[in-house]
Amino acid sequence: MEPELVLTRVFKAPRGPVFAAWTEPTQVAQWWGPNGFTNPVCELDVRPGGAIRIHMRGPDGTVYPMTGVYQEIVEPERLVFTSAALDESGKPLFEVLNTVAFVEHDGTTKLTVRARVVKSTAGAAPYLAGMEAGWTQSLERLGVHLAGTADREIVATRVVDAPREHVFEMFTDRQHVARWWGPKGFTSTIDEMDVRPGGVWRFVMHGPDGTDYKNKIVYDEIARPERLVYTHTGGAQFQATATFTSYGEKTVLAMRMLFESSRERDRVVKKFGAIEGLSQTLDRLEAYVGESRCS
């Protein structure tokens, strides 16, 4: 990665609540880390010289401990702190100086994160390579947390045993998609698949009882091989975001379906079995990727 990483986001919330989301442990634990990660330990002593202690748990159960120290706190304008990932012996693999600025305008907050590597070891390379993706997904999760959209979402995560370029291809090549898309027992016929912003994907899912389900998707964003965003229209309307994060030689795949309301989400869950359907679909993807790499 570059010596300094700079990311900027605008959140639809005053900076007071945004600042609180960075300094209250119960809130930080909800969004810190890439998609699919949780934080069973999140201890923040928010004062100059105060310690940071977070244990990030990956989708496969691996725990990644990190520590840090607050250097500057100007509520609600600015945070400066260090962060360090630890190896198995508890020694720092690298240290980053993080500066977070909060600027409010008309009830929104412009957040700027500057992350500068100040120390690193030979073993830090894989972590530093994924730092930009990790921060990007953390800020996406922060946005979800601030928006209070959890009751409008369906989320599922898998660790797929293949590089993310390969997994991304499984999502965007119609020949591959037709082999795994849909819950257990379903098959799919793809009529059109134009993978570009504004492009349309039309397909029919054939249920095990013979029922056909017509689908139309419009692609909103294509960021190969990191991210896909598309809108599903018709009987179930939602926006879906798929993120692909390198995890060694594997890929953390996170799927997020966002509905217009909690009522619509609940309707789709009840009528179409959306939670189990998404889970089974990703199970089929995992199996297909395994088969395709062995063939």
ZIVEN-V771896 format. One line per field, one symbol per residue. ss: DSSP state (a for helix, b for strand, c for the rest). phi: phi as a letter, one per 40 degrees, with the letter a starting at -180 (. if undefined). psi: psi as a letter, one per 20 degrees, with the letter a starting at -180 (. if undefined). A space follows every 50 residues. Layout:
ss=???
phi=???
psi=???
This chain:
ss=cccbbbbbbbbcccaaaaaaaaacaaaaaaaccccccbbbbbbbcccccc bbbbbbbcccccbbbbbbbbbbbbcccbbbbbbbbbcccccbbbbbbbbb bbbbbccbbbbbbbbbbbbbcaaaaaaaacaaaaaaaaaaaaaaaaacca aabbbbbbbbcccaaaaaaaaacaaaaaaaccccccbbbbbbbccccccb bbbbbbcccccbbbbbbbbbbbbcccbbbbbbbccccbbbbbbbbbbccb bbbbbbbbbccaaaaaaaaaaacaaaaaaaaaaaaaaaaaaaaac
phi=.cdbbbbbbbbcaccdccccccbcdccdccbchcdgcbbcbabbbcadgc cbabbcbcdcgcbbcbbabcbabbcbbabbacaacbcccgcccabbcbbb bbbcafgbbcbbbbbbcbaabcccdccccccccccdcdcccccccccgcd cbbbbabbbccacccccdcccbccccdccbchcdgcbbbccaabcadgcb bbabcbcccgcbbcbbbbccabbcbbabbabcbhcbbabbbbbbbcbgcb bcbbbbbbbcacccdccccccbgccccccccccccdccccccccc
psi=rqhpppppqpqmqqhghgghiiioghghhhiprrpiqrnhpnponnqpiq qpopopprhjippoqqrrpphponplhqppqqqpqqahjjqphrppoppp popqoljrpoppppopphqqrhiighghhjgghggghghghgggghiljh ijqppqqqopmqqhhghghhiiohhggiiiprrpiqrqpphpnnnqpiqq oprppoqijippopqpqpphponpkhpppqpprchoprppppqoppmcja popppppprhrhggghghgggilhghggghghghggggggghhh.
